């Protein structure tokens, strides 16, 4: 009995450790490569695609191994692969993987992850179903499904510990090394479990707790389809919700792990015990959250960020609880254990492929969020209709049917209204790895938007075409800086972020303006729909690629002024605000040069971050604010950073200096 308990303990410990490593590597590697790909929310989406597909491959491997190999063969093969994976060393990606401007980011990320962590992640993915199958053979009569809840608990701990413990305590290189050592420990534990199963004489027996039928029977085709459709819907909801949140706030690991933690929490609760899932409670909460999410979308993102996060997180959690709760109600006899998990992982992989590969090519906007809301509310109704215990199946609740139809109709109408609203003045729209761009043409003005945020505009009136607009008017921080810095001599100016190219209006004959733009579609639209670049008196060039990487590779440029205009959107590329980034900027700036940063953001007050960087670099700062007016100005705040005290002391700048540093000084520009 003692040996049996020790054996069970080893299985539980290995399951927990494998899940911990499986999910800690996701934010670890995603954060490591985030600065290389422009800090785009799509980095996490593509990483999720890789991890979901690799998880599916691991489940396929587990299914085939347990079905076609004897127990000794299973142990030998798995131990061999574990040995190879453990010998690979640290998983931290080499800097040689940094992309070139012409590279396809999606393909580059997938290949990078496959080389750096492909085999270890594949084996960790296979461990869950393998250990549960082996456990059911060595511990007959004991439910293996509880191990799935334990696995998700390890995953949840990994996600929550990363932003609060590992990320602040260790740099990326050390995180990768610690993870590799943990994988070696896991390999030893997993080998012990494999050998234990290989020498075991017992076979799997049914457990009353996990059987939905007294005797195993062939699983119906609708059940197979629902085993795939339910987790696929939950996965699409997870990734699209994370996209939605990161676009509204910032692309940081914390906003990756919270949605994923809610997703895993739904797994833990539903697979631990049926008592955690009450259909009426959670489906009701789902409908309320869906209505709230659609309502906030119709408001155009103007609601406080706390309210938006609450609605989106609520939609995600209730949706996942419903999908996974109904999935558990359909779980089969242990004989179909690996088939069940194979379908579950296939659904996750299909969801990742839909959001990561198909949606960017099918849609000109982030419309998978709309689809996921409708699908999450509608798919469970199919399950309810097939469940003989459901009042909807018996047709005994016409009032509930009427209410459900009314709510679904209201959601559909609301989402349709939102789509019509965002496309009302659209002339051109495109979506790629770096986001969604739209050109809106009005009677008197042309605008370019990234997501829902204004990036630049130009008057259509020929007499006003060369006026600075939006964040770039003459009395804005950047307008004053470019006019005051060196009015009597030519300047060399670097600009991070192109937008409409409005900054070029301040170029004079003899000046040199170099724009750094990561998204080639922005340059296409700036040249096609706006004339700022073509009509500037300065020499203008556009360098495609991530600004931080391009500046890192270039020799010192001796810029007089470096303009950072990448933070006015809601999804802030935080990799451009790090100490490493400002050290790179300093390399390209003249000793008395000026850094001008656009911090016009609804949700994040970036001024303290910039003041801290300036203090570290021995610079002084002032913040210059401008309110929205009818001349074409959007509310904006610019921070000026320099060692040139005389420049900051000029009356033109001092008189415009902000008197306080209030959070969210700018409403969302229209």
C-alpha positions as CSV (number, residue, x, y, z in Angstrom):
1,X,0.0,0.0,0.0
2,X,2.9,2.4,0.9
3,X,4.6,1.7,-2.5
4,X,1.3,2.3,-4.2
5,X,0.9,5.7,-2.5
6,X,4.5,6.7,-3.4
7,X,3.8,5.7,-7.0
8,X,0.7,7.9,-7.0
9,X,2.6,10.7,-5.4
10,X,5.2,10.6,-8.2
11,X,2.5,10.7,-10.8
12,X,0.9,13.7,-9.2
13,X,4.2,15.6,-8.7
14,X,5.3,15.0,-12.3
15,X,1.9,16.1,-13.6
16,X,2.1,19.3,-11.6
17,X,5.7,20.0,-12.6
18,X,5.1,19.4,-16.3
19,X,2.1,21.7,-16.3
20,X,4.1,24.4,-14.4
21,X,6.9,24.3,-17.0
22,X,4.4,24.0,-19.9
23,X,2.7,27.3,-19.1
24,X,5.6,29.3,-17.6
25,X,7.5,29.0,-20.9
26,X,4.7,30.7,-22.8
27,X,5.1,34.2,-21.3
28,X,8.8,33.7,-20.9
29,X,9.6,33.2,-24.6
30,X,6.8,35.6,-25.7
31,X,8.3,38.4,-23.7
32,X,11.8,37.6,-24.9
33,X,10.9,38.0,-28.5
34,X,8.3,40.8,-28.1
35,X,10.8,43.7,-28.7
36,X,12.0,42.0,-31.9
37,X,8.6,42.2,-33.5
38,X,7.5,45.7,-32.6
39,X,5.7,44.9,-29.4
40,X,2.6,43.9,-31.4
41,X,-0.3,42.1,-29.7
42,X,0.0,39.6,-32.6
43,X,3.2,38.3,-31.0
44,X,1.2,36.6,-28.3
45,X,-1.4,35.5,-30.7
46,X,1.2,33.7,-32.9
47,X,2.9,32.2,-29.8
48,X,-0.5,30.9,-28.6
49,X,-1.0,29.4,-32.1
50,X,2.4,27.6,-31.8
51,X,1.7,26.3,-28.3
52,X,-1.8,25.1,-29.1
53,X,-0.7,23.3,-32.3
54,X,2.3,21.7,-30.4
55,X,-0.1,20.7,-27.6
56,X,-2.2,18.9,-30.2
57,X,0.8,17.2,-31.6
58,X,1.8,16.0,-28.2
59,X,-1.7,14.6,-27.6
60,X,-1.6,12.8,-30.9
61,X,1.7,11.3,-29.9
62,X,0.3,10.2,-26.6
63,X,-2.8,8.7,-28.3
64,X,-0.7,6.7,-30.8
65,X,1.9,5.6,-28.2
66,X,-0.7,4.3,-25.7
67,X,-2.6,2.6,-28.5
68,X,0.0,0.9,-30.6
69,X,3.1,0.4,-28.4
70,X,3.5,-2.0,-25.4
71,X,4.2,-0.5,-22.1
72,X,7.9,-1.2,-22.2
73,X,8.1,0.4,-25.7
74,X,6.2,3.4,-24.5
75,X,8.7,3.9,-21.7
76,X,11.8,3.4,-23.9
77,X,10.6,5.9,-26.6
78,X,9.6,8.5,-24.1
79,X,12.8,8.3,-22.1
80,X,14.8,8.6,-25.3
81,X,13.0,11.7,-26.4
82,X,13.3,13.2,-22.9
83,X,17.1,12.7,-23.0
84,X,17.4,14.4,-26.3
85,X,15.3,17.4,-25.2
86,X,17.2,17.7,-21.9
87,X,20.5,17.9,-23.7
88,X,19.5,20.9,-25.8
89,X,20.5,23.4,-23.0
90,X,18.9,26.8,-22.4
91,X,15.8,27.7,-24.4
92,X,16.5,31.5,-24.6
93,X,16.5,32.5,-28.2
94,X,19.8,33.8,-29.7
95,X,19.9,37.3,-31.1
96,X,20.6,35.9,-34.5
97,X,16.8,35.3,-34.6
98,X,16.1,39.0,-34.7
99,X,14.0,39.7,-37.9
100,X,14.9,41.6,-41.0
101,X,12.3,44.1,-42.3
102,X,11.3,41.9,-45.2
103,X,10.7,38.8,-43.0
104,X,7.2,37.5,-42.4
105,X,6.8,37.9,-38.7
106,X,4.3,35.0,-38.3
107,X,6.6,32.5,-40.0
108,X,9.7,33.8,-38.3
109,X,8.1,33.4,-34.8
110,X,6.8,29.9,-35.5
111,X,10.2,28.7,-36.8
112,X,12.0,30.4,-33.9
113,X,9.8,28.7,-31.3
114,X,10.0,25.4,-33.0
115,X,13.8,25.5,-32.9
116,X,14.2,26.9,-29.3
117,X,11.5,25.0,-27.4
118,X,9.7,22.7,-29.9
119,X,10.8,19.3,-28.6
120,X,10.6,20.1,-24.9
121,X,7.2,21.7,-25.3
122,X,6.0,18.7,-27.4
123,X,7.0,16.3,-24.6
124,X,5.5,18.4,-21.9
125,X,2.3,18.5,-23.9
126,X,2.2,14.7,-24.3
127,X,2.9,14.2,-20.6
128,X,-0.6,15.1,-19.4
129,X,-2.6,12.4,-21.3
130,X,0.3,9.9,-21.1
131,X,0.6,10.1,-17.3
132,X,-3.2,9.9,-16.9
133,X,-3.3,6.8,-19.1
134,X,-0.4,5.2,-17.2
135,X,-2.0,6.2,-13.9
136,X,-5.2,4.5,-14.8
137,X,-3.2,1.3,-15.5
138,X,-1.1,1.4,-12.3
139,X,-3.9,2.7,-10.1
140,X,-7.1,0.8,-11.2
141,X,-10.4,2.1,-9.9
142,X,-9.0,5.6,-9.2
143,X,-10.2,8.5,-11.3
144,X,-7.6,9.9,-13.6
145,X,-9.6,13.0,-14.4
146,X,-8.6,14.7,-11.2
147,X,-5.0,14.7,-12.5
148,X,-6.3,17.1,-15.3
149,X,-7.5,19.5,-12.6
150,X,-4.1,19.2,-10.8
151,X,-2.3,19.8,-14.1
152,X,-4.3,23.0,-14.6
153,X,-3.5,24.1,-11.1
154,X,0.2,23.8,-11.9
155,X,-0.4,25.8,-15.0
156,X,-2.3,28.5,-13.1
157,X,0.5,28.8,-10.5
158,X,3.1,29.1,-13.4
159,X,1.1,31.9,-15.0
160,X,0.6,33.9,-11.8
161,X,4.1,33.4,-10.5
162,X,5.7,34.7,-13.7
163,X,4.8,38.4,-13.6
164,X,5.0,38.7,-9.8
165,X,8.0,36.5,-9.0
166,X,10.1,35.3,-11.9
167,X,9.9,38.3,-14.3
168,X,11.0,41.0,-11.7
169,X,13.6,38.7,-10.1
170,X,15.5,37.4,-13.1
171,X,16.5,38.6,-16.6
172,X,15.4,36.6,-19.7
173,X,18.7,34.6,-19.8
174,X,18.4,33.4,-16.2
175,X,14.7,32.7,-16.7
176,X,15.5,30.4,-19.6
177,X,18.3,28.7,-17.7
178,X,16.1,28.0,-14.7
179,X,13.4,26.7,-16.9
180,X,15.9,24.3,-18.6
181,X,17.0,23.0,-15.2
182,X,13.4,22.5,-14.2
183,X,12.9,20.5,-17.4
184,X,15.8,18.2,-16.5
185,X,14.1,17.5,-13.1
186,X,10.9,16.8,-14.9
187,X,12.6,14.4,-17.2
188,X,13.9,12.3,-14.3
189,X,10.4,12.2,-12.7
190,X,8.7,11.3,-15.9
191,X,11.2,8.5,-16.6
192,X,10.4,7.1,-13.2
193,X,6.6,7.2,-14.0
194,X,7.3,5.5,-17.4
195,X,9.3,2.7,-15.8
196,X,6.7,2.3,-13.0
197,X,4.0,1.8,-15.7
198,X,6.2,-0.6,-17.7
199,X,6.8,-3.0,-14.8
200,X,3.2,-2.7,-13.5
201,X,1.0,-5.9,-13.8
202,X,-2.4,-4.2,-13.4
203,X,-4.7,-2.9,-16.1
204,X,-7.1,0.0,-16.2
205,X,-10.5,-0.4,-14.6
206,X,-13.6,1.7,-14.7
207,X,-14.2,4.3,-12.0
208,X,-17.8,5.1,-11.3
209,X,-16.9,8.7,-10.8
210,X,-15.8,9.3,-14.3
211,X,-18.1,7.0,-16.3
212,X,-21.1,8.5,-17.9
213,X,-22.3,5.0,-18.8
214,X,-22.2,1.8,-16.9
215,X,-20.3,0.1,-19.7
216,X,-18.1,1.6,-22.4
217,X,-19.8,2.2,-25.6
218,X,-19.0,3.7,-29.0
219,X,-19.0,7.5,-28.7
220,X,-21.6,9.2,-31.0
221,X,-20.5,11.5,-33.8
222,X,-22.2,14.6,-32.3
223,X,-20.2,14.0,-29.1
224,X,-16.9,13.9,-31.1
225,X,-17.9,17.1,-32.8
226,X,-18.8,18.8,-29.6
227,X,-15.5,17.6,-28.0
228,X,-13.8,19.7,-30.7
229,X,-16.3,22.6,-31.1
230,X,-16.6,23.5,-27.4
231,X,-12.8,23.9,-26.7
232,X,-12.3,25.6,-30.1
233,X,-14.9,28.2,-29.2
234,X,-13.3,28.8,-25.8
235,X,-9.8,29.1,-27.4
236,X,-11.0,31.7,-29.9
237,X,-12.7,33.6,-27.1
238,X,-9.5,33.5,-25.1
239,X,-7.2,34.8,-27.8
240,X,-9.6,37.4,-29.2
241,X,-10.3,38.7,-25.7
242,X,-6.6,39.0,-25.0
243,X,-6.2,40.8,-28.3
244,X,-9.0,43.2,-27.4
245,X,-7.5,43.9,-24.0
246,X,-3.9,44.4,-25.2
247,X,-5.1,46.8,-27.9
248,X,-6.9,48.9,-25.3
249,X,-4.0,49.0,-22.7
250,X,-0.6,47.7,-23.5
251,X,1.2,44.6,-24.7
252,X,2.7,43.2,-21.4
253,X,3.0,39.7,-19.9
254,X,0.5,40.6,-17.1
255,X,-2.3,41.2,-19.6
256,X,-1.4,37.9,-21.3
257,X,-1.4,35.8,-18.2
258,X,-4.7,37.1,-16.6
259,X,-6.9,36.0,-19.5
260,X,-5.0,32.7,-19.7
261,X,-5.4,32.2,-15.9
262,X,-9.1,32.7,-16.2
263,X,-9.2,30.2,-19.0
264,X,-7.3,27.7,-16.9
265,X,-9.4,28.4,-13.8
266,X,-12.5,27.3,-15.7
267,X,-10.7,24.1,-16.5
268,X,-9.7,23.5,-12.9
269,X,-13.2,24.1,-11.6
270,X,-15.1,22.1,-14.2
271,X,-12.8,19.1,-14.3
272,X,-12.4,19.0,-10.5
273,X,-16.1,18.4,-9.7
274,X,-19.5,18.9,-11.3
275,X,-20.7,20.8,-8.3
276,X,-18.7,23.9,-9.5
277,X,-20.6,24.3,-12.7
278,X,-24.3,25.4,-12.5
279,X,-25.6,25.7,-16.0
280,X,-28.2,28.4,-15.3
281,X,-25.9,30.5,-13.2
282,X,-23.0,30.6,-15.6
283,X,-25.0,30.8,-18.8
284,X,-26.9,33.7,-17.3
285,X,-23.7,35.4,-16.4
286,X,-22.4,34.8,-19.9
287,X,-25.4,36.5,-21.5
288,X,-25.1,39.5,-19.1
289,X,-21.3,39.8,-19.9
290,X,-21.9,39.5,-23.6
291,X,-24.5,42.3,-23.5
292,X,-22.1,44.5,-21.5
293,X,-19.2,43.8,-23.9
294,X,-21.3,44.7,-26.9
295,X,-22.6,47.9,-25.2
296,X,-19.1,49.1,-24.5
297,X,-18.1,48.4,-28.1
298,X,-21.0,50.6,-29.2
299,X,-19.6,53.3,-26.9
300,X,-16.5,53.3,-29.0
301,X,-14.1,52.4,-26.2
302,X,-14.8,55.6,-24.2
303,X,-15.7,53.8,-21.0
304,X,-13.2,53.7,-18.1
305,X,-10.6,50.9,-18.6
306,X,-11.7,49.2,-15.4
307,X,-15.2,48.8,-16.8
308,X,-13.9,47.5,-20.1
309,X,-11.6,45.0,-18.4
310,X,-14.4,43.8,-16.1
311,X,-16.7,43.2,-19.1
312,X,-14.1,41.5,-21.2
313,X,-12.8,39.4,-18.4
314,X,-16.3,38.5,-17.4
315,X,-17.2,37.5,-20.9
316,X,-14.1,35.3,-21.1
317,X,-14.6,33.6,-17.7
318,X,-18.3,32.9,-18.0
319,X,-17.8,31.8,-21.7
320,X,-15.0,29.4,-20.8
321,X,-17.0,28.0,-17.8
322,X,-19.9,27.3,-20.0
323,X,-17.9,25.7,-22.8
324,X,-15.8,23.6,-20.4
325,X,-18.6,22.8,-18.1
326,X,-20.7,21.4,-21.0
327,X,-17.6,19.6,-22.2
328,X,-17.2,17.8,-18.8
329,X,-20.8,16.7,-19.0
330,X,-19.9,14.9,-22.2
331,X,-16.7,13.3,-20.9
332,X,-16.5,9.6,-21.8
333,X,-15.5,6.3,-20.2
334,X,-11.7,6.1,-19.4
335,X,-11.4,3.7,-22.4
336,X,-11.7,6.8,-24.6
337,X,-9.5,9.0,-22.4
338,X,-6.8,9.8,-24.9
339,X,-9.4,10.2,-27.7
340,X,-11.2,12.8,-25.5
341,X,-8.1,14.8,-24.9
342,X,-7.1,14.5,-28.5
343,X,-10.3,16.1,-29.6
344,X,-10.0,18.7,-26.8
345,X,-6.5,19.7,-28.0
346,X,-7.6,19.6,-31.6
347,X,-10.3,22.2,-30.8
348,X,-7.7,24.4,-29.1
349,X,-5.3,24.1,-32.1
350,X,-8.1,24.9,-34.6
351,X,-9.0,27.9,-32.5
352,X,-5.4,29.1,-32.5
353,X,-5.2,28.6,-36.2
354,X,-8.4,30.5,-36.9
355,X,-7.3,33.6,-34.9
356,X,-3.6,33.4,-35.7
357,X,-3.7,32.5,-39.4
358,X,-7.1,32.8,-41.0
359,X,-8.6,35.8,-39.3
360,X,-5.8,38.3,-40.4
361,X,-6.3,37.1,-44.0
362,X,-10.1,37.0,-43.9
363,X,-11.0,40.1,-42.0
364,X,-10.0,43.8,-42.3
365,X,-10.6,44.3,-38.6
366,X,-10.5,42.3,-35.3
367,X,-13.9,40.8,-36.0
368,X,-13.1,37.4,-34.4
369,X,-14.1,39.1,-31.1
370,X,-17.6,39.6,-32.6
371,X,-17.8,36.1,-33.8
372,X,-16.5,34.6,-30.5
373,X,-19.3,36.4,-28.6
374,X,-22.0,35.1,-30.8
375,X,-20.5,31.5,-31.0
376,X,-20.0,31.3,-27.2
377,X,-23.6,32.3,-26.6
378,X,-25.1,30.1,-29.4
379,X,-23.1,26.8,-29.3
380,X,-24.2,25.8,-25.8
381,X,-27.8,25.9,-26.9
382,X,-27.1,22.9,-29.2
383,X,-25.8,21.1,-26.1
384,X,-28.9,22.1,-24.1
385,X,-31.2,20.8,-26.8
386,X,-29.4,17.4,-26.8
387,X,-29.5,17.1,-23.0
388,X,-32.6,15.1,-21.9
389,X,-32.3,16.8,-18.5
390,X,-32.5,20.3,-19.9
391,X,-35.9,22.1,-19.8
392,X,-35.1,23.4,-23.3
393,X,-34.9,19.8,-24.5
394,X,-38.3,19.0,-23.0
395,X,-39.8,22.1,-24.4
396,X,-41.3,22.9,-20.9
397,X,-39.9,26.5,-20.7
398,X,-41.3,28.6,-23.6
399,X,-40.5,31.7,-21.5
400,X,-36.8,30.8,-21.3
401,X,-36.8,30.2,-25.1
402,X,-38.3,33.5,-25.8
403,X,-35.8,35.3,-23.5
404,X,-32.8,33.5,-25.1
405,X,-34.0,34.3,-28.6
406,X,-34.5,38.0,-27.6
407,X,-31.0,38.3,-26.0
408,X,-29.2,36.6,-29.0
409,X,-31.1,38.9,-31.4
410,X,-30.1,41.9,-29.3
411,X,-26.5,40.8,-29.4
412,X,-26.6,40.2,-33.1
413,X,-28.1,43.6,-33.8
414,X,-25.6,45.3,-31.5
415,X,-22.6,43.7,-33.2
416,X,-24.0,44.6,-36.6
417,X,-24.5,48.2,-35.5
418,X,-20.9,48.3,-34.3
419,X,-19.6,47.0,-37.6
420,X,-21.6,49.6,-39.5
421,X,-20.4,52.3,-37.3
422,X,-16.7,51.6,-37.8
423,X,-17.1,51.2,-41.5
424,X,-19.3,54.2,-42.1
425,X,-16.6,56.5,-43.6
426,X,-14.1,53.9,-44.5
427,X,-12.3,54.3,-47.8
428,X,-9.5,51.8,-47.3
429,X,-8.8,49.3,-44.6
430,X,-6.1,46.6,-44.1
431,X,-5.1,44.2,-41.4
432,X,-1.7,42.5,-41.0
433,X,0.6,41.3,-38.2
434,X,1.0,44.9,-36.8
435,X,-2.7,45.8,-36.6
436,X,-5.7,47.2,-38.3
437,X,-5.4,50.4,-40.4
438,X,-8.3,52.4,-41.8
439,X,-8.5,55.5,-44.0
440,X,-11.6,57.6,-43.4
441,X,-12.5,60.3,-45.9
442,X,-14.8,63.1,-44.8
443,X,-16.0,66.3,-46.6
444,X,-13.1,68.4,-45.3
445,X,-10.5,66.0,-43.8
446,X,-8.8,62.7,-44.4
447,X,-7.9,60.5,-41.3
448,X,-5.7,57.5,-40.7
449,X,-6.6,55.3,-37.8
450,X,-4.8,52.4,-36.1
451,X,-7.5,50.3,-34.5
452,X,-9.9,52.9,-33.2
453,X,-7.2,55.5,-32.5
454,X,-6.4,58.5,-34.7
455,X,-2.8,58.4,-36.0
456,X,-2.9,61.5,-38.3
457,X,-5.1,63.7,-40.5
458,X,-4.9,66.3,-43.2
459,X,-7.2,69.0,-44.4
460,X,-8.5,68.6,-48.0
461,X,-8.6,72.3,-48.5
462,X,-5.4,73.2,-50.5
463,X,-4.8,76.3,-48.4
464,X,-4.6,74.3,-45.2
465,X,-3.0,71.0,-46.5
466,X,0.4,72.0,-45.1
467,X,-0.9,72.9,-41.6
468,X,0.0,70.6,-38.7
469,X,-3.0,68.8,-37.3
470,X,-4.0,66.3,-34.7
471,X,-1.1,65.9,-32.2
472,X,1.3,67.9,-34.4
473,X,-0.1,71.5,-34.5
474,X,2.4,74.4,-34.3
475,X,1.6,75.0,-30.6
476,X,1.9,71.3,-29.7
477,X,5.0,70.0,-27.9
478,X,6.5,68.6,-31.1
479,X,5.7,71.7,-33.1
480,X,7.3,74.0,-30.6
481,X,10.3,71.8,-30.2
482,X,11.1,71.6,-33.9
483,X,10.6,75.3,-34.3
484,X,12.6,76.3,-31.2
485,X,15.5,73.8,-31.2
486,X,17.7,75.2,-34.0
487,X,15.8,77.8,-36.1
488,X,18.9,79.2,-37.8
489,X,20.6,75.9,-38.9
490,X,19.6,72.7,-40.7
491,X,18.5,69.9,-38.5
492,X,18.7,66.1,-38.6
493,X,15.5,64.6,-37.2
494,X,14.6,61.0,-36.5
495,X,10.9,60.1,-36.1
496,X,9.8,56.8,-34.6
497,X,6.3,56.2,-36.1
498,X,5.1,57.5,-39.4
499,X,1.3,57.9,-39.2
500,X,0.3,60.3,-41.9
501,X,3.8,61.8,-42.0
502,X,2.5,65.1,-40.4
503,X,5.8,65.8,-38.7
504,X,7.4,66.4,-42.1
505,X,5.5,69.8,-42.4
506,X,8.2,71.2,-40.1
507,X,11.0,70.3,-42.4
508,X,12.9,73.2,-44.0
509,X,15.3,73.2,-46.9
510,X,18.5,71.6,-45.8
511,X,16.8,69.5,-43.0
512,X,16.9,65.7,-43.1
513,X,13.9,63.8,-41.7
514,X,14.1,60.1,-41.3
515,X,11.0,58.1,-40.3
516,X,11.1,54.7,-38.8
517,X,8.0,52.7,-39.4
518,X,7.4,49.0,-38.7
519,X,4.3,48.5,-40.7
520,X,4.7,48.8,-44.5
521,X,1.0,49.4,-44.9
522,X,1.4,52.7,-43.0
523,X,3.9,54.0,-45.6
524,X,1.6,52.9,-48.4
525,X,-1.3,54.8,-47.0
526,X,0.8,57.9,-46.0
527,X,2.0,58.3,-49.5
528,X,-1.3,57.4,-51.2
529,X,-3.8,59.5,-49.1
530,X,-1.6,62.3,-47.7
531,X,0.8,64.8,-49.1
532,X,3.0,65.6,-46.1
533,X,5.9,63.5,-47.2
534,X,5.9,64.6,-50.9
535,X,5.4,68.3,-50.1
536,X,8.0,68.7,-47.3
537,X,10.8,71.0,-48.0
538,X,13.2,68.7,-46.2
539,X,14.9,65.6,-47.4
540,X,12.6,62.8,-46.3
541,X,13.2,59.1,-46.1
542,X,11.3,56.2,-44.6
543,X,13.1,53.2,-43.0
544,X,10.9,50.1,-42.7
545,X,11.3,47.9,-39.6
546,X,11.1,48.1,-35.9
547,X,12.7,51.4,-34.8
548,X,14.6,49.9,-31.9
549,X,16.1,47.1,-34.0
550,X,17.0,49.5,-36.8
551,X,18.6,52.0,-34.5
552,X,20.5,49.2,-32.7
553,X,22.0,48.1,-36.0
554,X,22.8,51.6,-37.3
555,X,26.0,53.6,-36.6
556,X,25.4,56.8,-34.5
557,X,23.2,59.2,-36.5
558,X,23.9,62.4,-34.6
559,X,20.2,63.4,-34.5
560,X,19.4,66.9,-33.3
561,X,15.8,65.8,-32.4
562,X,14.4,62.3,-32.0
563,X,10.6,62.2,-32.0
564,X,8.9,59.1,-30.5
565,X,5.4,58.9,-31.7
566,X,4.5,55.3,-31.1
567,X,2.5,55.7,-27.8
568,X,-0.7,57.6,-28.8
569,X,-2.6,54.3,-29.5
570,X,-4.1,52.4,-26.6
571,X,-1.9,49.4,-27.1
572,X,1.5,50.8,-26.0
573,X,4.7,49.2,-27.3
574,X,6.4,49.2,-23.9
575,X,9.7,47.8,-25.4
576,X,10.3,51.3,-26.7
577,X,10.2,52.7,-23.1
578,X,12.8,50.5,-21.5
579,X,16.3,51.5,-20.2
580,X,17.8,49.5,-23.0
581,X,15.7,51.4,-25.6
582,X,16.7,54.8,-24.2
583,X,20.4,53.8,-24.2
584,X,20.0,53.1,-27.9
585,X,18.3,56.5,-28.4
586,X,21.1,58.2,-26.6
587,X,23.7,56.6,-28.9
588,X,22.1,58.4,-31.9
589,X,21.5,61.8,-30.2
590,X,23.8,64.8,-30.1
591,X,25.0,65.8,-26.6
592,X,22.6,68.7,-26.5
593,X,20.0,66.9,-28.6
594,X,16.3,66.6,-27.8
595,X,14.0,63.6,-27.4
596,X,10.3,64.5,-27.9
597,X,7.8,61.8,-26.8
598,X,4.0,61.8,-27.6
599,X,2.3,60.4,-24.4
600,X,-1.3,61.2,-25.5
601,X,-2.8,58.0,-24.1
602,X,-6.2,57.4,-22.5
603,X,-5.3,54.7,-20.0
604,X,-1.6,54.9,-19.1
605,X,0.2,57.9,-17.6
606,X,3.7,57.5,-19.2
607,X,5.2,60.7,-17.8
608,X,6.6,59.1,-14.6
609,X,8.4,56.5,-16.8
610,X,10.0,59.2,-18.9
611,X,11.0,61.3,-15.9
612,X,12.7,58.3,-14.4
613,X,14.6,57.6,-17.7
614,X,15.6,61.3,-17.9
615,X,16.9,61.3,-14.4
616,X,18.9,58.2,-15.1
617,X,20.4,59.8,-18.2
618,X,21.1,63.2,-16.5
619,X,18.4,65.0,-18.6
620,X,15.7,67.4,-17.7
621,X,12.0,67.2,-18.8
622,X,9.0,69.3,-19.3
623,X,5.5,68.3,-20.4
624,X,3.6,70.4,-23.0
625,X,-0.2,69.9,-23.3
626,X,-2.7,71.0,-25.9
627,X,-6.4,70.6,-25.8
628,X,-8.7,69.7,-28.6
629,X,-10.0,72.6,-30.7
630,X,-11.7,73.4,-33.9
631,X,-8.4,74.1,-35.8
632,X,-7.8,70.4,-36.2
633,X,-5.9,69.8,-33.0
634,X,-6.5,66.7,-31.0
635,X,-5.8,66.7,-27.2
636,X,-2.2,65.8,-26.7
637,X,0.7,65.7,-24.3
638,X,4.3,65.7,-25.3
639,X,7.3,65.2,-23.0
640,X,10.6,66.9,-23.9
641,X,13.8,65.4,-22.6
642,X,17.2,67.0,-23.0
643,X,20.4,68.1,-21.3
644,X,20.0,71.5,-23.1
645,X,18.7,73.6,-20.2
646,X,18.7,76.8,-22.3
647,X,16.2,75.2,-24.7
648,X,13.8,74.2,-21.9
649,X,14.1,77.7,-20.4
650,X,12.7,79.5,-23.4
651,X,9.4,81.3,-22.8
652,X,7.7,79.6,-25.7
653,X,8.1,76.3,-24.0
654,X,7.9,77.4,-20.3
655,X,4.5,79.1,-20.9
656,X,3.0,75.9,-22.3
657,X,4.4,73.6,-19.6
658,X,1.8,71.5,-17.8
659,X,1.2,72.6,-14.2
660,X,0.3,69.1,-13.1
661,X,0.7,65.5,-14.2
662,X,-2.9,64.4,-14.1
663,X,-3.6,60.8,-15.3
664,X,-5.4,60.6,-18.6
665,X,-5.2,64.2,-19.6
666,X,-6.5,63.4,-23.0
667,X,-9.8,62.0,-24.1
668,X,-9.7,59.6,-27.0
669,X,-9.2,61.4,-30.3
670,X,-12.0,60.9,-32.8
